[in-house]
Amino acid sequence: MTLRVLGAIRLSRNTDESTSPKRQTERIDWWTAGHDCELVHIAEDLDVSGKVSPFDRDGLGEWLKDENAHKWDVLVAWKLDRISRSAEDTLKLLKWCEEHGKRIVCVDDGLDTETKMGRVWIQLAAIFAEVERSFIEERTQASRDELRQQGRWAGGTPPYGYTKEKREDGGWYLVEDPERAAIVRKMARMIIDTAGQENEESYRSVAKWLNDEEVPTPRASNKRGWSNTRVKLILENPTIRWGKAVHKGQIIEHVKYAEPLLSTADAFRLDTAMSARAKAPRGRAPKAMLTGVVWCACGEKMYRSSKQTKVLEYRCSGRFNHRTGCTMKNVKAAEVETFVETEFLNLVGTLPLMERIEHPASDNTVELETVKVRIAKLAAMFTSGALDEEDENFTASLHALKKRRKELAARPNIPAWVEHRPTNVHYLDIWQEGDDAARRSALLGHSAKVIVQAGEPGERLTFRMDPVDAEALTAA
Ligand SMILES: [Zn+2]
């Protein structure tokens, strides 16, 4: 007797070409022809989720009614997930087929209920597919924030200069894209090396260089080439400087995402060069070295006179504005700057600039919970008799999961922590190589303050700053 084949096709909304109805039909035809069977009908369910029970589907459901059972012998589908994605529904269908003497074949899964072993396999396949899927879903939901905490890349387009890489633990990390990282470094160098000089490079001239060199833009689709805004955005990215990431416009302070592309010293210089540029457009004098550092005894800040005056001086803004009725005499810039330099470098000159290193938290709560769920599901399968304890594959899986659970439980959860590590740049280097803006940043970073009082030159200046970080001292 020629067996009569009922084909089943299912397509949900979001699927690709490889699951097209045409492809599914071809595989059903192929099996039918190869087994000398006769195709009576193909039940089509397009735009139907695999979570809908086969009995409830418009196409297939009709053929699974008891009164239509005599019309066919074998249910043939391309793969098991075309019949159902639910273990419970699959088991229900298996039971119905057994009661009605029907056979199920999933061509590309190699599943066929003709034999007893085939029936066991299709049950296992259904259960495992479901366990795997719930495992994946749980992970996807729980993981995004978790991953952000742990310094993994949570998704999206990596910053220019980086690419993402999958690691052994399944997370994605940002790693250097060698070609693009070299471009970023060159861009930064152009800005750093010419900062404050006559031949100062602008973002526009950097963009011109990139276009002249025919460096591809971050997105190849951008036919207009590099723009000054693009250059600025790339150089502003905190990841290339400090290894930090930005989420919704905020720098995430407590997580280090990647190795910075620039050395700490260069990051510092680039920062200075770019902020000087933002605050002082070309043609206007950059901030004096001691703006915000030198204070008058009356409580007002002192500012440096503009370059038109013969001798540069800091003068009390209170006096200047007639606000405080202050009568403080101006103080020569050379005098106060030399004083600060001596005092400051005396205290910290030979100390290295400290690099802040963020160590991400190591939290395995999510993975541990997931492993526990998998063990429970597998154990339930043994108990229900769906799995045979003699089957080595499954006892091995259970043992592997239990071993992983033990490992995870033994590994402590470590909260994120910050380390201060010395760099090879010393404060002296900033004085020798940096500009006024860099020196000013260093001073403000230590809350350095000079108070000017009435009195003779050399006696009227007092220097204060925050106590030097104990870690910085031991590192020296
Ligand atoms: Zn004053």
Boltz pocket constraint, residues with backbone or C-beta under 6 A from the ligand:
constraints:
  - pocket:
      binder: B
      contacts: [[A, 296], [A, 297], [A, 298], [A, 299], [A, 300], [A, 316], [A, 317], [A, 318], [A, 319], [A, 324], [A, 326], [A, 327], [A, 328]]
      max_distance: 6.0
